[in-house]
Amino acid sequence: MIIPEQRQSIMMWITEATQAGARQQQACLLIGLSTRTLQRWQKAIEQVDGRTRRTAPPPHKLSPCERAKLLEITSSAKFAHLPPSQIVPMLADEGLYFASESTFKTPAHGSNTWCTGIIKSIATVPLNLSHLHKDMQALIKPY
């Protein structure tokens, strides 16, 4: 995202270049800007990027209580080793719906809970390698 001051500077540089005889398209290509973007900027000089004007949080943002509930679910022993793509359907089978899969990823992403749960569950699972040893022995041919 380009801040308004940078936008003004870029438009000024391109204007200077075109007044000196350069073609607008070539000046834009040199900077890495499309001609259409420059035209949009020139048309709306006084407009500010709408993404920078947001002051209120989105209306669908999780409340602290909802976020805590999702973290509680994802860190429970039943779901700690599962990704959200498996947690949501399992809860739906029980007749429960707390959030979508992508929403389940959001609080986990911020607190690293989901990833930590997977790593803990992998690290605590005892490995039974006896069958692997037998399979390896079967592959080795005696000479």
Backbone as CSV, one residue per row, in Angstrom:
resi,resn,N_x,N_y,N_z,CA_x,CA_y,CA_z,C_x,C_y,C_z
1,MET,0.854,-1.168,0.000,0.000,0.000,0.000,0.901,1.232,0.000
2,ILE,0.584,2.157,-0.843,1.379,3.379,-0.969,0.695,4.484,-0.189
3,ILE,1.452,5.139,0.683,0.879,6.229,1.476,0.701,7.457,0.585
4,PRO,-0.233,8.355,0.962,-0.544,9.508,0.090,0.667,10.363,-0.278
5,GLU,1.628,10.517,0.632,2.811,11.333,0.336,3.643,10.694,-0.780
6,GLN,3.774,9.370,-0.727,4.506,8.666,-1.780,3.764,8.759,-3.104
7,ARG,2.459,8.671,-3.025,1.631,8.773,-4.227,1.839,10.120,-4.901
8,GLN,1.846,11.180,-4.103,2.054,12.523,-4.647,3.438,12.646,-5.286
9,SER,4.447,12.091,-4.620,5.818,12.156,-5.159,5.918,11.411,-6.484
10,ILE,5.336,10.228,-6.541,5.387,9.433,-7.773,4.678,10.167,-8.904
11,MET,3.513,10.746,-8.619,2.785,11.488,-9.658,3.605,12.694,-10.126
12,MET,4.313,13.344,-9.204,5.131,14.498,-9.561,6.309,14.065,-10.438
13,TRP,6.953,12.950,-10.104,8.070,12.456,-10.909,7.618,12.109,-12.317
14,ILE,6.484,11.449,-12.429,5.993,11.055,-13.750,5.596,12.294,-14.550
15,THR,5.004,13.287,-13.889,4.643,14.532,-14.570,5.897,15.232,-15.089
16,GLU,6.944,15.295,-14.264,8.202,15.909,-14.693,8.787,15.155,-15.886
17,ALA,8.730,13.836,-15.833,9.282,13.026,-16.932,8.509,13.255,-18.224
18,THR,7.181,13.313,-18.124,6.381,13.521,-19.340,6.559,14.936,-19.882
19,GLN,6.752,15.910,-19.013,6.995,17.283,-19.481,8.364,17.405,-20.144
20,ALA,9.281,16.519,-19.734,10.621,16.531,-20.338,10.651,15.743,-21.645
21,GLY,9.514,15.111,-22.018,9.438,14.435,-23.305,9.262,12.929,-23.228
22,ALA,9.260,12.362,-22.043,9.089,10.914,-21.936,7.618,10.545,-22.089
23,ARG,7.379,9.341,-22.537,6.004,8.863,-22.627,5.557,8.401,-21.242
24,GLN,4.279,8.647,-20.932,3.727,8.318,-19.622,3.839,6.821,-19.340
25,GLN,3.543,6.015,-20.339,3.580,4.567,-20.145,4.987,4.096,-19.808
26,GLN,5.998,4.643,-20.493,7.383,4.240,-20.231,7.837,4.690,-18.835
27,ALA,7.410,5.878,-18.428,7.765,6.375,-17.092,7.128,5.498,-16.016
28,CYS,5.897,5.082,-16.236,5.207,4.206,-15.284,5.883,2.841,-15.210
29,LEU,6.261,2.291,-16.367,6.936,0.988,-16.395,8.265,1.042,-15.659
30,LEU,8.983,2.156,-15.803,10.264,2.316,-15.144,10.112,2.270,-13.617
31,ILE,9.032,2.829,-13.109,8.773,2.831,-11.671,8.145,1.520,-11.210
32,GLY,7.508,0.818,-12.137,6.825,-0.423,-11.772,5.371,-0.181,-11.440
33,LEU,4.792,0.787,-12.089,3.408,1.185,-11.839,2.638,1.085,-13.146
34,SER,1.399,0.638,-13.073,0.615,0.580,-14.305,0.080,1.970,-14.645
35,THR,-0.108,2.197,-15.916,-0.646,3.482,-16.366,-2.039,3.700,-15.808
36,ARG,-2.815,2.642,-15.727,-4.180,2.747,-15.206,-4.185,3.191,-13.740
37,THR,-3.238,2.699,-12.948,-3.149,3.124,-11.546,-2.856,4.613,-11.468
38,LEU,-1.931,5.075,-12.290,-1.620,6.505,-12.313,-2.855,7.318,-12.685
39,GLN,-3.614,6.861,-13.662,-4.830,7.574,-14.074,-5.844,7.621,-12.931
40,ARG,-5.970,6.521,-12.189,-6.892,6.511,-11.045,-6.446,7.490,-9.975
41,TRP,-5.145,7.535,-9.745,-4.620,8.465,-8.745,-4.859,9.911,-9.171
42,GLN,-4.665,10.207,-10.442,-4.850,11.572,-10.920,-6.312,11.986,-10.872
43,LYS,-7.202,11.044,-11.090,-8.635,11.340,-11.068,-9.106,11.646,-9.644
44,ALA,-8.538,10.975,-8.673,-8.975,11.123,-7.280,-7.815,11.585,-6.412
45,ILE,-7.305,12.781,-6.698,-6.139,13.289,-5.972,-6.460,13.476,-4.487
46,GLU,-7.634,13.949,-4.177,-7.986,14.242,-2.791,-8.446,13.012,-2.008
47,GLN,-8.730,11.919,-2.688,-9.210,10.735,-1.980,-8.074,10.029,-1.264
48,VAL,-8.402,9.495,-0.108,-7.451,8.707,0.674,-7.845,7.252,0.526
49,ASP,-6.874,6.376,0.589,-7.126,4.951,0.497,-8.111,4.543,1.591
50,GLY,-9.219,3.910,1.199,-10.265,3.533,2.132,-9.823,2.533,3.180
51,ARG,-8.778,1.759,2.889,-8.309,0.767,3.859,-7.656,1.418,5.060
52,THR,-7.208,2.666,4.909,-6.522,3.329,6.017,-7.471,4.099,6.921
53,ARG,-8.726,4.199,6.545,-9.667,5.006,7.321,-10.481,4.211,8.331
54,ARG,-10.295,2.916,8.430,-11.078,2.101,9.352,-10.708,2.459,10.791
55,THR,-11.714,2.768,11.584,-11.474,3.087,12.989,-12.107,2.059,13.913
56,ALA,-13.178,1.441,13.481,-13.868,0.457,14.314,-13.458,-0.955,13.891
57,PRO,-13.426,-1.876,14.844,-13.120,-3.258,14.466,-14.256,-3.842,13.635
58,PRO,-13.982,-4.866,12.851,-15.044,-5.465,12.054,-16.152,-6.012,12.951
59,PRO,-17.401,-5.946,12.501,-18.513,-6.380,13.355,-18.492,-7.870,13.670
60,HIS,-17.835,-8.664,12.857,-17.804,-10.109,13.075,-16.563,-10.571,13.838
61,LYS,-15.794,-9.638,14.392,-14.593,-9.983,15.133,-14.968,-10.768,16.385
62,LEU,-14.159,-11.769,16.718,-14.432,-12.589,17.896,-14.311,-11.759,19.169
63,SER,-15.243,-11.961,20.068,-15.142,-11.318,21.378,-14.102,-12.086,22.196
64,PRO,-13.579,-11.503,23.255,-12.619,-12.234,24.087,-13.190,-13.539,24.639
65,CYS,-14.475,-13.557,24.937,-15.122,-14.763,25.451,-15.167,-15.850,24.372
66,GLU,-15.534,-15.464,23.150,-15.589,-16.424,22.044,-14.191,-16.950,21.712
67,ARG,-13.236,-16.053,21.735,-11.854,-16.443,21.450,-11.362,-17.434,22.502
68,ALA,-11.674,-17.172,23.761,-11.269,-18.071,24.842,-11.913,-19.449,24.669
69,LYS,-13.174,-19.481,24.249,-13.874,-20.755,24.046,-13.211,-21.558,22.922
70,LEU,-12.857,-20.887,21.824,-12.199,-21.574,20.724,-10.831,-22.097,21.145
71,LEU,-10.096,-21.298,21.912,-8.794,-21.753,22.394,-8.945,-22.932,23.346
72,GLU,-10.000,-22.908,24.156,-10.272,-24.017,25.069,-10.555,-25.297,24.281
73,ILE,-11.337,-25.176,23.223,-11.675,-26.341,22.398,-10.434,-26.887,21.707
74,THR,-9.654,-26.000,21.078,-8.492,-26.463,20.311,-7.392,-27.013,21.197
75,SER,-7.334,-26.606,22.446,-6.285,-27.112,23.327,-6.753,-28.273,24.199
76,SER,-8.024,-28.677,24.075,-8.515,-29.814,24.854,-7.857,-31.099,24.362
77,ALA,-7.817,-32.096,25.218,-7.165,-33.363,24.877,-7.812,-34.017,23.659
78,LYS,-9.102,-33.821,23.498,-9.829,-34.457,22.396,-9.454,-33.867,21.039
79,PHE,-9.163,-32.572,21.005,-8.942,-31.892,19.731,-7.533,-31.345,19.545
80,ALA,-6.663,-31.450,20.538,-5.346,-30.812,20.475,-4.504,-31.295,19.297
81,HIS,-4.665,-32.526,18.910,-3.847,-33.083,17.843,-4.495,-32.973,16.467
82,LEU,-5.660,-32.345,16.391,-6.395,-32.270,15.128,-6.355,-30.868,14.532
83,PRO,-6.352,-30.765,13.203,-6.457,-29.454,12.562,-7.916,-28.992,12.561
84,PRO,-8.151,-27.696,12.354,-9.521,-27.183,12.323,-10.406,-27.879,11.297
85,SER,-9.823,-28.349,10.202,-10.620,-29.025,9.171,-11.226,-30.329,9.673
86,GLN,-10.711,-30.859,10.775,-11.291,-32.052,11.370,-12.103,-31.733,12.623
87,ILE,-11.710,-30.649,13.323,-12.419,-30.273,14.557,-13.846,-29.845,14.249
88,VAL,-14.018,-28.982,13.259,-15.350,-28.436,12.950,-16.339,-29.540,12.572
89,PRO,-15.993,-30.478,11.682,-16.945,-31.551,11.375,-17.263,-32.444,12.575
90,MET,-16.263,-32.692,13.441,-16.517,-33.514,14.623,-17.509,-32.832,15.560
91,LEU,-17.344,-31.525,15.721,-18.291,-30.775,16.560,-19.670,-30.754,15.908
92,ALA,-19.711,-30.645,14.589,-20.995,-30.640,13.881,-21.709,-31.974,14.052
93,ASP,-20.952,-33.073,14.061,-21.555,-34.387,14.290,-22.188,-34.478,15.673
94,GLU,-21.644,-33.705,16.617,-22.200,-33.667,17.967,-23.329,-32.642,18.087
95,GLY,-23.616,-31.952,16.980,-24.674,-30.941,16.983,-24.219,-29.596,17.505
96,LEU,-22.919,-29.348,17.502,-22.369,-28.087,18.010,-21.709,-27.310,16.878
97,TYR,-21.885,-25.995,16.895,-21.212,-25.135,15.936,-20.721,-23.906,16.680
98,PHE,-19.413,-23.735,16.709,-18.840,-22.570,17.370,-18.313,-21.567,16.357
99,ALA,-17.683,-22.077,15.288,-17.108,-21.187,14.281,-16.712,-22.006,13.053
100,SER,-16.390,-21.298,11.996,-15.942,-21.962,10.764,-14.501,-22.428,10.933
101,GLU,-14.018,-23.204,9.966,-12.641,-23.683,10.013,-11.656,-22.523,10.008
102,SER,-11.892,-21.541,9.153,-10.966,-20.414,9.079,-10.973,-19.601,10.368
103,THR,-12.117,-19.506,11.034,-12.176,-18.795,12.300,-11.445,-19.572,13.387
104,PHE,-11.500,-20.888,13.324,-10.758,-21.696,14.280,-9.253,-21.470,14.114
105,LYS,-8.820,-21.203,12.900,-7.395,-20.970,12.662,-6.959,-19.617,13.209
106,THR,-7.852,-18.648,13.237,-7.499,-17.290,13.627,-6.980,-17.184,15.054
107,PRO,-7.735,-17.624,16.081,-7.178,-17.472,17.419,-5.970,-18.361,17.636
108,ALA,-5.946,-19.496,16.992,-4.810,-20.389,17.137,-3.570,-19.765,16.518
109,HIS,-3.750,-19.070,15.400,-2.617,-18.431,14.734,-2.016,-17.360,15.635
110,GLY,-2.876,-16.591,16.293,-2.398,-15.511,17.150,-1.694,-16.005,18.396
111,SER,-2.074,-17.165,18.909,-1.493,-17.637,20.158,-0.623,-18.867,19.991
112,ASN,-0.492,-19.369,18.764,0.302,-20.561,18.471,-0.237,-21.814,19.159
113,THR,-1.475,-21.798,19.586,-2.038,-22.920,20.313,-2.185,-24.144,19.440
114,TRP,-2.729,-23.965,18.248,-2.992,-25.125,17.397,-1.694,-25.813,17.022
115,CYS,-0.702,-25.059,16.599,0.573,-25.660,16.224,1.233,-26.324,17.418
116,THR,1.192,-25.667,18.561,1.789,-26.236,19.759,1.113,-27.539,20.118
117,GLY,-0.218,-27.589,19.988,-0.942,-28.814,20.299,-0.514,-29.961,19.414
118,ILE,-0.300,-29.702,18.138,0.132,-30.753,17.222,1.528,-31.235,17.605
119,ILE,2.422,-30.312,17.881,3.786,-30.692,18.228,3.807,-31.492,19.527
120,LYS,3.034,-31.067,20.517,2.980,-31.802,21.782,2.437,-33.204,21.563
121,SER,1.377,-33.317,20.757,0.779,-34.633,20.567,1.720,-35.557,19.802
122,ILE,2.474,-35.024,18.876,3.422,-35.854,18.133,4.558,-36.287,19.054
123,ALA,5.022,-35.367,19.896,6.150,-35.672,20.766,5.784,-36.664,21.860
124,THR,4.525,-36.715,22.274,4.141,-37.585,23.378,3.615,-38.940,22.942
125,VAL,3.451,-39.163,21.653,2.969,-40.452,21.168,4.125,-41.439,21.174
126,PRO,4.019,-42.529,21.917,5.108,-43.500,21.916,5.161,-44.223,20.572
127,LEU,6.345,-44.365,20.066,6.506,-44.999,18.769,6.777,-46.488,18.951
128,ASN,6.050,-47.287,18.205,6.244,-48.732,18.222,6.976,-49.104,16.942
129,LEU,8.248,-49.359,17.066,9.069,-49.625,15.892,9.329,-51.108,15.674
130,SER,8.714,-51.983,16.462,8.990,-53.415,16.335,8.568,-53.938,14.962
131,HIS,7.423,-53.483,14.460,6.993,-53.939,13.138,7.907,-53.411,12.042
132,LEU,8.455,-52.213,12.236,9.362,-51.645,11.255,10.640,-52.470,11.178
133,HIS,11.139,-52.899,12.316,12.353,-53.715,12.346,12.139,-55.021,11.579
134,LYS,10.967,-55.640,11.782,10.664,-56.896,11.077,10.577,-56.662,9.570
135,ASP,9.944,-55.557,9.190,9.821,-55.239,7.768,11.195,-54.992,7.146
136,MET,12.069,-54.318,7.887,13.411,-54.044,7.381,14.200,-55.345,7.225
137,GLN,14.035,-56.253,8.183,14.732,-57.536,8.103,14.281,-58.323,6.880
138,ALA,12.996,-58.212,6.551,12.459,-58.931,5.384,13.048,-58.367,4.084
139,LEU,13.403,-57.102,4.070,13.967,-56.499,2.880,15.422,-56.903,2.658
140,ILE,16.103,-57.230,3.738,17.518,-57.585,3.624,17.612,-59.036,3.181
141,LYS,18.242,-59.260,2.090,18.380,-60.618,1.556,19.705,-61.217,2.045
142,PRO,19.627,-62.404,2.598,20.882,-63.045,3.020,21.689,-63.478,1.803
143,TYR,22.996,-63.379,1.921,23.869,-63.753,0.802,24.332,-65.156,0.925
